[in-house]
Amino acid sequence: MNITIEHLVRMIDHTLLKNTAVKKDIELLCSQALEYSFATVCVHPFYVGICSSLLHRTSTKVCTVIGFPHGMHKTGAKVSETLQALHDGAQEIDMVIQVGALLDGEKDIVWNDIRSVTDTAHQSGALVKVIIETCLLNTDQKIMAAELVADAGADFIKTSTGFAGGGAIASDILLLRKHLPVDIGIKASGGITTYQSALEMIEAGAQRIGTSNGIHIINELKNTLA
């Protein structure tokens, strides 16, 4: 697959989700995102307001995480967290599903969890990406999750938080793409550190790449084109 730098940068969510991140780290993240024209910066809710101020009227959007990293907050708490993030300026919401409920086969709980956050975000025009934590699921559970994400009206499915011991793999992207409508995007995240690994995910069907190594990935692509 041939991919241009301009195309790749608009697929990257430039991510900083370490709990040791301080304000100067967030300011640098936003500065880098503007320099490279990344699709979004993805940060904890605490830093949404700062990012929104720094990225106001630019092409780079502010993405935040909800119910992160384990997904085991109650739905009302996730909705409240989403409302606060939207108030602070978030334009994209990456929510973690109720993983335990999915493992128990409690489809109604998982669907309601996704739908409640999605409806809340969509009222403000924000996109929703649903993190299903693929490394914790078997094949049938991944398919179930894909069906629930689509049926609940979310915009993207996202593979991983990066905090559960595993990340995105191409076979999961291929599986999810097979079981999702064409209008539901896939965000690959977790362990994507090189241009080759990013390209592998894109070739498998991902439309977004979540990574803290976006600059390295773009520079690797630049070197291959030089």
Contacts in CASP RR format, 6 or more apart in sequence:
PFRMAT RR
TARGET T0000
AUTHOR 0000-0000-0000
METHOD contacts of the structure
MODEL  1
MNITIEHLVRMIDHTLLKNTAVKKDIELLCSQALEYSFATVCVHPFYVGI
CSSLLHRTSTKVCTVIGFPHGMHKTGAKVSETLQALHDGAQEIDMVIQVG
ALLDGEKDIVWNDIRSVTDTAHQSGALVKVIIETCLLNTDQKIMAAELVA
DAGADFIKTSTGFAGGGAIASDILLLRKHLPVDIGIKASGGITTYQSALE
MIEAGAQRIGTSNGIHIINELKNTLA
1 199 0 8 1.000
1 202 0 8 1.000
1 203 0 8 1.000
3 199 0 8 1.000
3 202 0 8 1.000
3 221 0 8 1.000
5 218 0 8 1.000
5 221 0 8 1.000
5 222 0 8 1.000
5 225 0 8 1.000
6 37 0 8 1.000
8 198 0 8 1.000
8 217 0 8 1.000
8 218 0 8 1.000
8 221 0 8 1.000
9 36 0 8 1.000
9 37 0 8 1.000
9 38 0 8 1.000
9 39 0 8 1.000
9 218 0 8 1.000
10 37 0 8 1.000
10 38 0 8 1.000
10 39 0 8 1.000
11 39 0 8 1.000
11 202 0 8 1.000
11 206 0 8 1.000
11 207 0 8 1.000
11 208 0 8 1.000
11 209 0 8 1.000
12 36 0 8 1.000
12 38 0 8 1.000
12 39 0 8 1.000
12 198 0 8 1.000
12 208 0 8 1.000
12 209 0 8 1.000
12 210 0 8 1.000
12 211 0 8 1.000
12 214 0 8 1.000
12 217 0 8 1.000
12 218 0 8 1.000
13 38 0 8 1.000
13 39 0 8 1.000
13 40 0 8 1.000
13 41 0 8 1.000
13 42 0 8 1.000
13 63 0 8 1.000
13 92 0 8 1.000
13 187 0 8 1.000
13 189 0 8 1.000
13 208 0 8 1.000
13 209 0 8 1.000
13 210 0 8 1.000
13 211 0 8 1.000
14 29 0 8 1.000
14 32 0 8 1.000
14 33 0 8 1.000
14 36 0 8 1.000
14 38 0 8 1.000
14 39 0 8 1.000
14 40 0 8 1.000
14 41 0 8 1.000
14 42 0 8 1.000
14 60 0 8 1.000
14 211 0 8 1.000
14 212 0 8 1.000
14 214 0 8 1.000
15 41 0 8 1.000
15 42 0 8 1.000
15 43 0 8 1.000
15 189 0 8 1.000
15 210 0 8 1.000
15 211 0 8 1.000
15 212 0 8 1.000
16 25 0 8 1.000
16 26 0 8 1.000
16 29 0 8 1.000
16 41 0 8 1.000
16 42 0 8 1.000
16 43 0 8 1.000
16 212 0 8 1.000
17 42 0 8 1.000
17 43 0 8 1.000
17 44 0 8 1.000
17 65 0 8 1.000
17 68 0 8 1.000
17 69 0 8 1.000
17 212 0 8 1.000
19 44 0 8 1.000
21 43 0 8 1.000
21 44 0 8 1.000
21 47 0 8 1.000
23 47 0 8 1.000
23 50 0 8 1.000
26 43 0 8 1.000
26 47 0 8 1.000
26 50 0 8 1.000
26 51 0 8 1.000
27 50 0 8 1.000
27 54 0 8 1.000
29 41 0 8 1.000
29 43 0 8 1.000
29 51 0 8 1.000
30 41 0 8 1.000
30 50 0 8 1.000
30 51 0 8 1.000
30 54 0 8 1.000
30 55 0 8 1.000
30 60 0 8 1.000
31 54 0 8 1.000
32 38 0 8 1.000
32 215 0 8 1.000
33 40 0 8 1.000
33 41 0 8 1.000
33 55 0 8 1.000
33 60 0 8 1.000
34 55 0 8 1.000
34 58 0 8 1.000
34 60 0 8 1.000
36 214 0 8 1.000
36 215 0 8 1.000
36 218 0 8 1.000
37 59 0 8 1.000
37 60 0 8 1.000
38 60 0 8 1.000
38 214 0 8 1.000
39 60 0 8 1.000
39 61 0 8 1.000
39 208 0 8 1.000
40 60 0 8 1.000
40 61 0 8 1.000
40 62 0 8 1.000
40 63 0 8 1.000
40 91 0 8 1.000
40 92 0 8 1.000
41 51 0 8 1.000
41 55 0 8 1.000
41 60 0 8 1.000
41 61 0 8 1.000
41 62 0 8 1.000
41 63 0 8 1.000
42 63 0 8 1.000
42 64 0 8 1.000
42 65 0 8 1.000
42 92 0 8 1.000
42 94 0 8 1.000
42 210 0 8 1.000
43 51 0 8 1.000
43 62 0 8 1.000
43 63 0 8 1.000
43 64 0 8 1.000
44 64 0 8 1.000
44 65 0 8 1.000
44 68 0 8 1.000
45 64 0 8 1.000
45 65 0 8 1.000
45 66 0 8 1.000
45 81 0 8 1.000
45 84 0 8 1.000
45 85 0 8 1.000
45 88 0 8 1.000
45 90 0 8 1.000
48 62 0 8 1.000
48 64 0 8 1.000
48 85 0 8 1.000
48 88 0 8 1.000
48 89 0 8 1.000
48 90 0 8 1.000
49 62 0 8 1.000
49 88 0 8 1.000
49 89 0 8 1.000
51 62 0 8 1.000
52 62 0 8 1.000
52 88 0 8 1.000
52 89 0 8 1.000
52 90 0 8 1.000
55 61 0 8 1.000
55 62 0 8 1.000
61 91 0 8 1.000
61 92 0 8 1.000
62 89 0 8 1.000
62 90 0 8 1.000
62 91 0 8 1.000
62 92 0 8 1.000
63 90 0 8 1.000
63 91 0 8 1.000
63 92 0 8 1.000
63 93 0 8 1.000
63 94 0 8 1.000
63 129 0 8 1.000
64 85 0 8 1.000
64 90 0 8 1.000
64 92 0 8 1.000
64 93 0 8 1.000
64 94 0 8 1.000
65 94 0 8 1.000
65 95 0 8 1.000
65 96 0 8 1.000
65 131 0 8 1.000
65 161 0 8 1.000
66 78 0 8 1.000
66 81 0 8 1.000
66 82 0 8 1.000
66 85 0 8 1.000
66 93 0 8 1.000
66 94 0 8 1.000
66 95 0 8 1.000
66 96 0 8 1.000
66 117 0 8 1.000
67 73 0 8 1.000
67 77 0 8 1.000
67 78 0 8 1.000
67 81 0 8 1.000
67 95 0 8 1.000
67 96 0 8 1.000
68 94 0 8 1.000
68 96 0 8 1.000
68 131 0 8 1.000
68 161 0 8 1.000
69 96 0 8 1.000
69 161 0 8 1.000
69 162 0 8 1.000
69 163 0 8 1.000
69 164 0 8 1.000
70 96 0 8 1.000
70 99 0 8 1.000
70 163 0 8 1.000
71 78 0 8 1.000
71 95 0 8 1.000
71 96 0 8 1.000
71 97 0 8 1.000
71 98 0 8 1.000
71 99 0 8 1.000
71 131 0 8 1.000
72 98 0 8 1.000
72 99 0 8 1.000
72 100 0 8 1.000
73 81 0 8 1.000
75 98 0 8 1.000
75 112 0 8 1.000
75 113 0 8 1.000
75 116 0 8 1.000
75 117 0 8 1.000
76 116 0 8 1.000
78 95 0 8 1.000
78 113 0 8 1.000
78 116 0 8 1.000
78 117 0 8 1.000
79 116 0 8 1.000
79 117 0 8 1.000
79 120 0 8 1.000
82 93 0 8 1.000
82 95 0 8 1.000
82 117 0 8 1.000
82 120 0 8 1.000
82 121 0 8 1.000
83 120 0 8 1.000
85 93 0 8 1.000
86 93 0 8 1.000
86 120 0 8 1.000
86 121 0 8 1.000
86 124 0 8 1.000
86 126 0 8 1.000
90 126 0 8 1.000
91 125 0 8 1.000
91 126 0 8 1.000
91 127 0 8 1.000
92 126 0 8 1.000
92 127 0 8 1.000
92 128 0 8 1.000
92 129 0 8 1.000
93 117 0 8 1.000
93 121 0 8 1.000
93 126 0 8 1.000
93 127 0 8 1.000
93 128 0 8 1.000
93 129 0 8 1.000
94 128 0 8 1.000
94 129 0 8 1.000
94 130 0 8 1.000
94 131 0 8 1.000
94 158 0 8 1.000
94 187 0 8 1.000
95 113 0 8 1.000
95 114 0 8 1.000
95 117 0 8 1.000
95 128 0 8 1.000
95 129 0 8 1.000
95 130 0 8 1.000
95 131 0 8 1.000
96 131 0 8 1.000
96 133 0 8 1.000
96 161 0 8 1.000
97 110 0 8 1.000
97 113 0 8 1.000
97 114 0 8 1.000
97 130 0 8 1.000
97 131 0 8 1.000
97 132 0 8 1.000
97 133 0 8 1.000
97 145 0 8 1.000
97 148 0 8 1.000
98 106 0 8 1.000
98 109 0 8 1.000
98 110 0 8 1.000
98 113 0 8 1.000
99 132 0 8 1.000
99 133 0 8 1.000
99 136 0 8 1.000
100 106 0 8 1.000
101 109 0 8 1.000
101 110 0 8 1.000
101 113 0 8 1.000
102 110 0 8 1.000
102 132 0 8 1.000
102 137 0 8 1.000
102 141 0 8 1.000
102 144 0 8 1.000
102 145 0 8 1.000
102 148 0 8 1.000
103 136 0 8 1.000
103 137 0 8 1.000
103 141 0 8 1.000
105 144 0 8 1.000
107 144 0 8 1.000
107 148 0 8 1.000
110 145 0 8 1.000
110 148 0 8 1.000
111 148 0 8 1.000
111 151 0 8 1.000
111 152 0 8 1.000
114 128 0 8 1.000
114 130 0 8 1.000
114 148 0 8 1.000
114 149 0 8 1.000
114 152 0 8 1.000
114 153 0 8 1.000
114 154 0 8 1.000
115 152 0 8 1.000
115 153 0 8 1.000
117 128 0 8 1.000
118 128 0 8 1.000
118 152 0 8 1.000
118 153 0 8 1.000
118 154 0 8 1.000
118 155 0 8 1.000
121 127 0 8 1.000
121 128 0 8 1.000
122 128 0 8 1.000
127 155 0 8 1.000
127 156 0 8 1.000
128 153 0 8 1.000
128 154 0 8 1.000
128 155 0 8 1.000
128 156 0 8 1.000
129 154 0 8 1.000
129 155 0 8 1.000
129 156 0 8 1.000
129 157 0 8 1.000
129 158 0 8 1.000
129 187 0 8 1.000
129 208 0 8 1.000
130 145 0 8 1.000
130 149 0 8 1.000
130 152 0 8 1.000
130 154 0 8 1.000
130 156 0 8 1.000
130 157 0 8 1.000
130 158 0 8 1.000
131 158 0 8 1.000
131 159 0 8 1.000
131 160 0 8 1.000
131 161 0 8 1.000
131 189 0 8 1.000
132 142 0 8 1.000
132 145 0 8 1.000
132 146 0 8 1.000
132 149 0 8 1.000
132 157 0 8 1.000
132 158 0 8 1.000
132 159 0 8 1.000
133 159 0 8 1.000
133 160 0 8 1.000
133 161 0 8 1.000
133 164 0 8 1.000
134 142 0 8 1.000
134 159 0 8 1.000
134 160 0 8 1.000
134 167 0 8 1.000
134 168 0 8 1.000
134 169 0 8 1.000
134 172 0 8 1.000
135 160 0 8 1.000
135 164 0 8 1.000
135 165 0 8 1.000
135 166 0 8 1.000
135 167 0 8 1.000
136 164 0 8 1.000
137 145 0 8 1.000
139 175 0 8 1.000
142 172 0 8 1.000
142 175 0 8 1.000
142 176 0 8 1.000
142 179 0 8 1.000
143 175 0 8 1.000
143 179 0 8 1.000
145 157 0 8 1.000
146 157 0 8 1.000
146 175 0 8 1.000
146 176 0 8 1.000
146 179 0 8 1.000
146 180 0 8 1.000
147 179 0 8 1.000
149 157 0 8 1.000
149 180 0 8 1.000
149 184 0 8 1.000
150 157 0 8 1.000
150 180 0 8 1.000
150 181 0 8 1.000
150 184 0 8 1.000
154 184 0 8 1.000
155 184 0 8 1.000
155 185 0 8 1.000
156 184 0 8 1.000
156 185 0 8 1.000
156 186 0 8 1.000
156 187 0 8 1.000
156 207 0 8 1.000
156 208 0 8 1.000
157 176 0 8 1.000
157 180 0 8 1.000
157 184 0 8 1.000
157 185 0 8 1.000
157 186 0 8 1.000
157 187 0 8 1.000
158 186 0 8 1.000
158 187 0 8 1.000
158 188 0 8 1.000
158 189 0 8 1.000
158 208 0 8 1.000
159 167 0 8 1.000
159 168 0 8 1.000
159 169 0 8 1.000
159 172 0 8 1.000
159 173 0 8 1.000
159 176 0 8 1.000
159 186 0 8 1.000
159 187 0 8 1.000
159 188 0 8 1.000
159 189 0 8 1.000
159 190 0 8 1.000
160 166 0 8 1.000
160 167 0 8 1.000
160 168 0 8 1.000
160 189 0 8 1.000
160 190 0 8 1.000
161 189 0 8 1.000
161 190 0 8 1.000
162 189 0 8 1.000
162 190 0 8 1.000
162 191 0 8 1.000
166 190 0 8 1.000
166 191 0 8 1.000
167 189 0 8 1.000
167 190 0 8 1.000
167 191 0 8 1.000
168 188 0 8 1.000
168 189 0 8 1.000
168 190 0 8 1.000
168 191 0 8 1.000
168 192 0 8 1.000
168 201 0 8 1.000
168 206 0 8 1.000
170 200 0 8 1.000
170 201 0 8 1.000
170 203 0 8 1.000
170 204 0 8 1.000
171 204 0 8 1.000
173 186 0 8 1.000
173 188 0 8 1.000
173 201 0 8 1.000
173 204 0 8 1.000
173 205 0 8 1.000
173 206 0 8 1.000
174 204 0 8 1.000
174 205 0 8 1.000
176 186 0 8 1.000
177 186 0 8 1.000
177 204 0 8 1.000
177 205 0 8 1.000
180 186 0 8 1.000
185 207 0 8 1.000
185 208 0 8 1.000
186 205 0 8 1.000
186 206 0 8 1.000
186 207 0 8 1.000
186 208 0 8 1.000
187 206 0 8 1.000
187 207 0 8 1.000
187 208 0 8 1.000
187 209 0 8 1.000
187 210 0 8 1.000
188 198 0 8 1.000
188 201 0 8 1.000
188 204 0 8 1.000
188 206 0 8 1.000
188 208 0 8 1.000
188 209 0 8 1.000
188 210 0 8 1.000
189 209 0 8 1.000
189 210 0 8 1.000
189 211 0 8 1.000
190 210 0 8 1.000
190 211 0 8 1.000
191 197 0 8 1.000
191 211 0 8 1.000
192 198 0 8 1.000
192 201 0 8 1.000
192 209 0 8 1.000
192 210 0 8 1.000
192 211 0 8 1.000
192 213 0 8 1.000
192 217 0 8 1.000
193 211 0 8 1.000
193 213 0 8 1.000
193 216 0 8 1.000
193 217 0 8 1.000
194 213 0 8 1.000
194 216 0 8 1.000
194 217 0 8 1.000
194 220 0 8 1.000
195 217 0 8 1.000
195 218 0 8 1.000
195 220 0 8 1.000
195 221 0 8 1.000
195 224 0 8 1.000
196 220 0 8 1.000
198 209 0 8 1.000
198 211 0 8 1.000
198 217 0 8 1.000
201 209 0 8 1.000
202 209 0 8 1.000
209 217 0 8 1.000
211 217 0 8 1.000
END
